[in-house]
Amino acid sequence: MMTGLQCISCGASYPVLPLYNCEGCGGILDVVYDYERIADKWRREGENTDDLLPLPFAKRVTLGEGNTPLLKADRLARRLGIEELYLKCEFANPTGSFKDRPVSIGVSMAIAFECAQIIVASSGNGAAATSAYAARAGLDAVILVPEATPSEKVKQSVAYGGKVIRVEGPYSNSFALAKEVGEQFGMFNVTSTFINPYTMEGDKNVAYEMYRQLDGRVPDWVYVPIGAGPLLVGIDKGYRELMKLGKTAHLPRMAGIQAEGCSPIARAYREGRERVESDPSPATIAGGINDGLHGYAQDGTYTLEAIRRSGGYANAVPDEAIREAQSWLAKDEGLFVEPSSAVSIAELKMSVEAGRVEPSSAVTVILTGHGLKDMGSIRSDYEAPLIPKQANALVELLQS
């Protein structure tokens, strides 16, 4: 039951239109709902979180995204020194990452607005999702990715039929180009930072699902890898809506985790600043969150505000710790994730050891993308031995 858009900075209101920023102050736009009407409907007909999304399921372009597993991770919890750990496996979405959720909403809104073409800037996961959902919808898609995007993500995007173009330099260059060209040619921009107010609404479903999967319990902490941070803000908004509608009396604290090589939000939190400043030279193996926010640092400030409002914190971890955490997930729990997904596990161990997080806390970590998305980050000096097809040869090898 969406009613319109509202600027988070000046409060200006707008109807449901393909707008990207406040026309008065340039601020970020947020989708607004009629919560009183929703509450009344839920009292009469029962809870339906579809009412908290821009479009009902019947009008959405879908590939079956969502309803991803929430796994209790006891072995990894013991390694990290925490009693209760859950892993939300967003890499189980159709294209292998959480981006299917916001892109499904974005492409659906493109159809609602009768846009024939869409454009996206992405570090890779959003590119694959946009190509796939555009194919599903029969729309033309222009996909802009940084030159260093892993080949696995580029090939996946190409396979779906998107027009994939590498852009020189870091992700922020792709972002600026998508914004300029999209506006010039009337393409609907589904870039899942905060430029499109509708896409972040898809991220709220992570909160709704976790609420159901935990039978109404709310974790003490939710850990989220962040670049610009719409996934974190979306999850936080989802839980706040559930509270507004009387479904929970508690909210989780949000932890936004970055890589040390690209940490504008974590740096602002650490230094006690209210505003985030962009990182001009981002460099990390965690390509999915390698976003320096150049030209749109207000996105990072918005995320930082959500983190502080929740009573959470932001921090960054080095690449070697990310690799180690990636290995723990695979060997302890059988979950193979890309480096961006592993940053939260690396930081959680640091926080438990430092006393920021109590060992008795219930923690949920969002695993955002599959490891097959970025194989270049995997280090292995193991070479599988070759043997003749004889049982005694295998026995001898196993006994050696």
N, C-alpha and C positions, 0 to 999 in steps of 0.2 A: 504494500500500500504506500508506494512512493508518492510524495507530494511535490517535490521539486529539489532545488539545489540551494545551498547556503554557503557564503564565504566564511571560512574559519577566522579570518582576520578582521573584517569590517562588519560582518553580519548581513551583508546584502543578500537578498533572496532572488531566485530565478526560477522560471518554470522548467519543466523537463525538456531540455534542448541539448544539442551537441556542442556544449561549451567546455572549455578546458581550464580557464582561469577567470577570476572575478573581473568583470569589465571595468570596475571602478578602481580597485587597488592592486589588481594582479594576483590576489591571494588564491590559495587552494580552495577548491569547491568540495563540499561534502553533500552526500545524498541525504535528504530528510524524509522521514516517514510520519504517518499519523498513528502515533503509538496508542492514543486513547481508543481509536477505532480498532486497532489490532487487538488490544487487550479485551475489548468488548466481544470481538469475534471469537477470541480464544476461550472466553468464558462460556460462550454459547456452543461452539463447534469443536473445541479442543485445540491444542497447540499445533501450529503449522509454521515453521520458520520460513517457508516460501513467502509468507507475507512480509518478511524483512529483506527481500531482495527486489531489485528493480523490475524483474519480470517473473511471472510464474513459470514453473518448470515446463508447462505445455508450450510456452512461447520461446523457450531457450534452445539455442544450438548446443547440442550435447553429444559427447562421445562416451558417456557413462562415467564422467569424472566424479570424484568424491567418494564418500564412504570408505575411506582408506583405513587400513588396520591401525589400531592402537595397541602396541605390544608391551607387556610388562617385561622389563629387561633385568632379571635378577643377577645374572652373572656380571654384566657390565656395572650394575649398581654396586656390587661388592668391590669391583676394581676402583670405582670412583669414591667409595666411602659414603654412599648414601643408601637409605633404607628402601625408598620407594621411587622407582624410575620407570617412566613410560615413554615410548618412542612412537610418535605419530608419523607413519610411513607415507609421506606425500609423494615419494618416488613411485608409488603404486598407481598413480593416475595414468590415463591412457598414453600420454606422450612422455611419461617418465619424470614429471616434476609437478610441483604445486601450481605452476603457471596455468595449467588447464582451467583452474577455477576462475581467476580473473578474466582470462581470455574468452571463456565461454560466455560470460556476461558481456564483455566488450563487443564480441562479434554479434551477439544477439541484439545489442543496442544499435549496432550499425544497420542491421536489417530493419529494426523499428524506425530508424531515422531515414530509411530508404537510401543508404549510401552504397554505391556500387563498388567502391574500392576502399581497402583499409591499408594502413601503414603502421609499422611498429619499429621501434629501436630496441634491441635486446642484446644481452651478453650471450645468448644462446638458447636458454630454456624457453623464454618467451617467443623466440623466433620459431622454434619447433611447434609450440602450441598454436601460435597464430597461423602458421602454414596449414596445420592439420584442421583447425576449426574453420578456416576460410575455405578449405577444400570441401568440408562437410556442408558448408552453407552455400557453396557455389559462387564465392566472391573472389575477386582478384586481390592479391596481397603483395605488398612491397615490404621486404624484410631487410632492415639495415643492421649489420652486426659489426663490432670492432674487428680490426684486422687480426688480432690475436685469438679470436674465438676458436675453441677446439674444433678440429675437423669433424669429429663425431656429431657435434651439434649442427654444423653447417650441412653435412650430408643428410641428416635426418630432416632438416627443414626443406632442402631441395627435393627430397623424396616425396614430400606432400604436394609439391608443385608451386611453392612460393617463389617469387622472384627475389632471390637472396643476393645481397650486395654487401661486400666488405667495405668498411669506411676506415680510412687512415686514422691512426691514433686511438686514444682510449674511448670508452663507452660514451662519455659525454659528447663527443663529436657526432656519434650516431644519433643521440638524443636530439641535439640541436638541428641536425639535418632533417630528421623525421618531422619535427615541429614545423620547420620552415616550409618544406615541400608539401607536407600534408595540408597546411593552411592554404598554400598557393593553388593546389589542385583539388581542394575539397575532399580529400581522403579522410576517412574517420581514423583517428589516431588511437590505437589500442595499447600503446606503450604502458606497461603496468608499473609506472612510478606513481605519482599523484597527479599527473597531467590529465588523465581521464578519470573523472570522478566516479564513473560507474564500475570500472574494473575492480577497484579495491573491495567493492561490496561482495564479490565472489569469495574473497579471502575470509569473510566472516563465517562461512560454512565450516571452517576448521574448528572454530569455537563451538558452534552448535553441535557438531559431531562429537567432539570430545566431551561435551556436557552429557550427551546421551550415552556414550560409551562408558563413562564413569558413573552412570546411574545418578546423575544430578550432583555428584561431587565436583568440586572445583580444585584443581591442584594449587599448591602454594606458589609454585613458580612455573612459568612457561618460557622456555628458552627458544629464541628465534634467530637464525642467521639474518643479518640485515645489510643491504646496500643502501637504497633510499629508505626502505622500511615499511612499504605498504602492507606486507604480510603481518608484521607485528601490530601495526595500527588496526588492521582489519580484525585480527583475533581479539584485540582489546575492545574494539567497538562491539563485536559480537557478544562478548561476555557482559558488557555494560548494558546492552539492549536486553539481555536475559534478566539482568537485575531490575531494569526499568519496568519490565513486564511481570515482576514478582516471581521469577523462576529460580532465583538464587539470591542469597543474602551476602555472598562473598565474591570477591574478584581476585584473580591471580595477579601476582607481581610479574611484570614483564622484563625479561633480560634480553637486551639486544646485543648480539655478538658480531664483531667484525674481525677481519684479519689485520695484523699490524701494518701490513703494506698498503692498506687502504682503510683508514679508520677515522673519517671526519666526525662521525657522531660520537664514537667512543672517546675521541680526543676532547671534544667539547664537554662531555660529561665529566671526564677526569679532571679537566681544568676548571670546572665549575662555571662554564659560560652558558648564557641563555641561548645564544645563537650558534648555529653550526657554520663553519667555514669550509669551503670546498678543498679537496686535495688535488693539486694540479698534476701530480705524477704518481697515480696509483699503480702498485705492482705487487701481486700476490698470486699464489697457485690457486686460490679460491676465486676462480674467474666469475662465478655466478653472482658474487657480491663485490666485484672489483669496480665499484662505482664511486668516482671521486666527487660527484654532485656538482661539477663545474657548470655554472649557469642556472642552477636550481637548488642552491643550498637550503632554500626554505623548506624543501621536502625533508631534509635531515632535521631541521629545527622542529618541524611538526612531529616527527618520530620521537625526538628527544623529549618533547613535551609529554607525549603519551607514556613514555618510559617513566619519567619522573612522577607523573600523576598516579601511576599504578603502584608507586613505592619500589620500583625496580631499579635497574642500573644498566649501564652499557660498558663493555670492555672489549679488548682486542687480544688476539693470540698470534704467536709467530707461526710461520709456515711449517716448521718442523713439528710443532705440537699438533697442527692440523693433520699432518701425515700420520702421526702416531695414533690420533683419535680415529682416523679413518680405518686403520688397521684393527683397532680394538673392536669397532662395530662389526667388522667382517668376521673376526676370529672368535669373539665372545658371543655374538648374537646372530651371525649368518646374514648380516645386512651390509650390502655393498653400496656405498654412497659416494657421490662426488665430493671434492674437498670442501665446497661451500657448506654442505650438510654437516660436516664433522666439526666445524668451528665451535659449536655449542658444547659438544662433549669435551673438547679440549679445555674450554673455559670453565665448565662445570667442575672438573677435577681441581682446577686452580682455586675456584671459589670455596669449595668444601675445605680444602687445605688451609685457606686463608681465613676461614671463619665467616665469610660473607653469607654462606648458605648452611643452615643447620643440617647435620646428617639425618635428622628425623623428618626433614621436609619431603613432601610429595612433589616430584618434579616431572614435567612433561617436556620433552625435547622434540622440536619439529625437524624432521629429516626431509629436506626440500627436493633433492634431485638424485637420480640413480647414478651409480658409479660408472656405468657404461657410457655416460654422457661425456666423460673427460678421462680417457685412459692415459693421456700423456703425463698425468701427475703420478702415476703408479710407478714406484721403484721396486724392482725385483731382480736379484742376482741369481735367482733359481732358474735352472734350465732343466726341463723335464728329460730324464734319461730315455734313451731308445733301446729297446730290447727285442730279440727275436720272438716270434709268437709261440713260445714254448713255456709251459708251466714251470719247469725247473729254473728257467732264466729269471722269472718273476720271483720265485721263492728265494733264489740266491740273492737277488737284489734286496728283498725285504729283510733278509737275515744279516746283511752286511752292515 
